[in-house]
Amino acid sequence: MTTPKIIAYLKPTCGWSNGVRAVLTKYNLPFEDRNIMANPAARQEMLAKSGQPLSPCVEIDGRMLADVSGEEVEAFLVANHLVAANDEPAGVPINAGCPD
């Protein structure tokens, strides 16, 4: 399998963002972690590419997955044969919201 190019537009402490990070790490996939809270340009880029303001958004080989959980990212990776499914724990919940 070839390694996909992944750009993840994430918040630093959000449960969903942490779930996305955990899934990408579980499969040893390199990714660019763009902090949309600290970097207004990254947030604007996410808005332009996804067409909506909610995060996380993950771009995989040019295809944008908008407002996704780690669970959804994992399902996309497996369904598109970018990774082989495994039952290893991700280390954190992969479908948990952000704390208030």
Phi and psi in degrees as GROMACS dihedral restraints (atoms count N, CA, C in turn):
[ dihedral_restraints ]
;  ai    aj    ak    al  type     phi  dphi    fc
    3     4     5     6     1   -83.7    20    10
    4     5     6     7     1   151.5    20    10
    6     7     8     9     1   -81.0    20    10
    7     8     9    10     1   121.9    20    10
    9    10    11    12     1   -73.6    20    10
   10    11    12    13     1   153.7    20    10
   12    13    14    15     1   -86.2    20    10
   13    14    15    16     1   123.2    20    10
   15    16    17    18     1  -126.8    20    10
   16    17    18    19     1   127.9    20    10
   18    19    20    21     1  -118.8    20    10
   19    20    21    22     1   122.6    20    10
   21    22    23    24     1  -112.7    20    10
   22    23    24    25     1   123.5    20    10
   24    25    26    27     1   -97.6    20    10
   25    26    27    28     1   104.7    20    10
   27    28    29    30     1  -131.3    20    10
   28    29    30    31     1   161.8    20    10
   30    31    32    33     1   -96.9    20    10
   31    32    33    34     1   152.9    20    10
   33    34    35    36     1   -67.0    20    10
   34    35    36    37     1   -32.6    20    10
   36    37    38    39     1  -126.4    20    10
   37    38    39    40     1     9.0    20    10
   39    40    41    42     1   -70.7    20    10
   40    41    42    43     1   138.4    20    10
   42    43    44    45     1   -58.5    20    10
   43    44    45    46     1   -43.9    20    10
   45    46    47    48     1   -66.1    20    10
   46    47    48    49     1   -41.4    20    10
   48    49    50    51     1   -62.3    20    10
   49    50    51    52     1   -42.9    20    10
   51    52    53    54     1   -64.4    20    10
   52    53    54    55     1   -34.2    20    10
   54    55    56    57     1   -64.8    20    10
   55    56    57    58     1   -40.6    20    10
   57    58    59    60     1   -63.2    20    10
   58    59    60    61     1   -47.6    20    10
   60    61    62    63     1   -57.0    20    10
   61    62    63    64     1   -43.9    20    10
   63    64    65    66     1   -63.3    20    10
   64    65    66    67     1   -41.3    20    10
   66    67    68    69     1   -66.0    20    10
   67    68    69    70     1   -45.3    20    10
   69    70    71    72     1   -63.7    20    10
   70    71    72    73     1   -37.3    20    10
   72    73    74    75     1   -70.1    20    10
   73    74    75    76     1   -40.6    20    10
   75    76    77    78     1   -54.5    20    10
   76    77    78    79     1   -37.6    20    10
   78    79    80    81     1   -96.5    20    10
   79    80    81    82     1    10.6    20    10
   81    82    83    84     1    54.4    20    10
   82    83    84    85     1    40.5    20    10
   84    85    86    87     1   -96.4    20    10
   85    86    87    88     1   122.9    20    10
   87    88    89    90     1   -68.8    20    10
   88    89    90    91     1   143.6    20    10
   90    91    92    93     1  -152.4    20    10
   91    92    93    94     1   154.6    20    10
   93    94    95    96     1   -93.2    20    10
   94    95    96    97     1   119.0    20    10
   96    97    98    99     1   -94.7    20    10
   97    98    99   100     1   105.1    20    10
   99   100   101   102     1  -100.2    20    10
  100   101   102   103     1   114.2    20    10
  102   103   104   105     1   -78.0    20    10
  103   104   105   106     1   106.5    20    10
  105   106   107   108     1   -78.3    20    10
  106   107   108   109     1   -10.5    20    10
  108   109   110   111     1   -84.3    20    10
  109   110   111   112     1   -39.2    20    10
  111   112   113   114     1   -91.2    20    10
  112   113   114   115     1   -16.4    20    10
  114   115   116   117     1  -126.3    20    10
  115   116   117   118     1    96.1    20    10
  117   118   119   120     1   -58.0    20    10
  118   119   120   121     1   -32.4    20    10
  120   121   122   123     1   -66.0    20    10
  121   122   123   124     1   -37.9    20    10
  123   124   125   126     1   -66.0    20    10
  124   125   126   127     1   -40.2    20    10
  126   127   128   129     1   -63.9    20    10
  127   128   129   130     1   -43.1    20    10
  129   130   131   132     1   -62.9    20    10
  130   131   132   133     1   -40.6    20    10
  132   133   134   135     1   -62.6    20    10
  133   134   135   136     1   -43.3    20    10
  135   136   137   138     1   -60.1    20    10
  136   137   138   139     1   -46.1    20    10
  138   139   140   141     1   -59.1    20    10
  139   140   141   142     1   -45.1    20    10
  141   142   143   144     1   -64.9    20    10
  142   143   144   145     1   -41.7    20    10
  144   145   146   147     1   -77.5    20    10
  145   146   147   148     1   -35.5    20    10
  147   148   149   150     1   -94.5    20    10
  148   149   150   151     1   -22.8    20    10
  150   151   152   153     1    76.6    20    10
  151   152   153   154     1    13.2    20    10
  153   154   155   156     1  -155.4    20    10
  154   155   156   157     1   162.3    20    10
  156   157   158   159     1   -94.1    20    10
  157   158   159   160     1    -3.9    20    10
  159   160   161   162     1   -86.3    20    10
  160   161   162   163     1   147.5    20    10
  162   163   164   165     1  -126.8    20    10
  163   164   165   166     1   163.1    20    10
  165   166   167   168     1   -76.8    20    10
  166   167   168   169     1   154.7    20    10
  168   169   170   171     1  -125.8    20    10
  169   170   171   172     1   138.7    20    10
  171   172   173   174     1  -131.2    20    10
  172   173   174   175     1   124.0    20    10
  174   175   176   177     1  -100.9    20    10
  175   176   177   178     1   120.3    20    10
  177   178   179   180     1  -119.8    20    10
  178   179   180   181     1   113.7    20    10
  180   181   182   183     1    49.2    20    10
  181   182   183   184     1    42.5    20    10
  183   184   185   186     1    86.5    20    10
  184   185   186   187     1    -5.0    20    10
  186   187   188   189     1  -101.7    20    10
  187   188   189   190     1   123.4    20    10
  189   190   191   192     1   -90.3    20    10
  190   191   192   193     1   126.5    20    10
  192   193   194   195     1  -105.3    20    10
  193   194   195   196     1   111.3    20    10
  195   196   197   198     1   -97.8    20    10
  196   197   198   199     1   138.4    20    10
  198   199   200   201     1    52.3    20    10
  199   200   201   202     1    60.8    20    10
  201   202   203   204     1  -115.7    20    10
  202   203   204   205     1   157.9    20    10
  204   205   206   207     1   -97.9    20    10
  205   206   207   208     1   169.6    20    10
  207   208   209   210     1   -61.1    20    10
  208   209   210   211     1   -36.2    20    10
  210   211   212   213     1   -59.7    20    10
  211   212   213   214     1   -43.2    20    10
  213   214   215   216     1   -69.8    20    10
  214   215   216   217     1   -37.6    20    10
  216   217   218   219     1   -63.8    20    10
  217   218   219   220     1   -44.8    20    10
  219   220   221   222     1   -60.4    20    10
  220   221   222   223     1   -44.6    20    10
  222   223   224   225     1   -60.5    20    10
  223   224   225   226     1   -41.7    20    10
  225   226   227   228     1   -63.2    20    10
  226   227   228   229     1   -46.0    20    10
  228   229   230   231     1   -60.6    20    10
  229   230   231   232     1   -43.2    20    10
  231   232   233   234     1   -69.6    20    10
  232   233   234   235     1   -47.1    20    10
  234   235   236   237     1   -61.5    20    10
  235   236   237   238     1   -31.0    20    10
  237   238   239   240     1   -96.9    20    10
  238   239   240   241     1    13.3    20    10
  240   241   242   243     1    56.8    20    10
  241   242   243   244     1    35.1    20    10
  243   244   245   246     1   -89.6    20    10
  244   245   246   247     1   -21.6    20    10
  246   247   248   249     1  -144.0    20    10
  247   248   249   250     1   158.7    20    10
  249   250   251   252     1   -94.1    20    10
  250   251   252   253     1   131.6    20    10
  252   253   254   255     1   -57.4    20    10
  253   254   255   256     1   142.6    20    10
  255   256   257   258     1  -142.6    20    10
  256   257   258   259     1   158.7    20    10
  258   259   260   261     1   -97.5    20    10
  259   260   261   262     1    12.0    20    10
  261   262   263   264     1   -62.4    20    10
  262   263   264   265     1   139.6    20    10
  264   265   266   267     1   -67.9    20    10
  265   266   267   268     1   146.3    20    10
  267   268   269   270     1   -81.1    20    10
  268   269   270   271     1   -17.0    20    10
  270   271   272   273     1    96.7    20    10
  271   272   273   274     1   -23.2    20    10
  273   274   275   276     1  -142.5    20    10
  274   275   276   277     1   160.4    20    10
  276   277   278   279     1   -59.1    20    10
  277   278   279   280     1   136.6    20    10
  279   280   281   282     1  -102.0    20    10
  280   281   282   283     1     5.0    20    10
  282   283   284   285     1  -142.5    20    10
  283   284   285   286     1    56.4    20    10
  285   286   287   288     1  -120.8    20    10
  286   287   288   289     1   139.6    20    10
  288   289   290   291     1   -73.1    20    10
  289   290   291   292     1   177.4    20    10
  291   292   293   294     1   -82.4    20    10
  292   293   294   295     1   142.4    20    10
  294   295   296   297     1   -68.2    20    10
  295   296   297   298     1   151.0    20    10
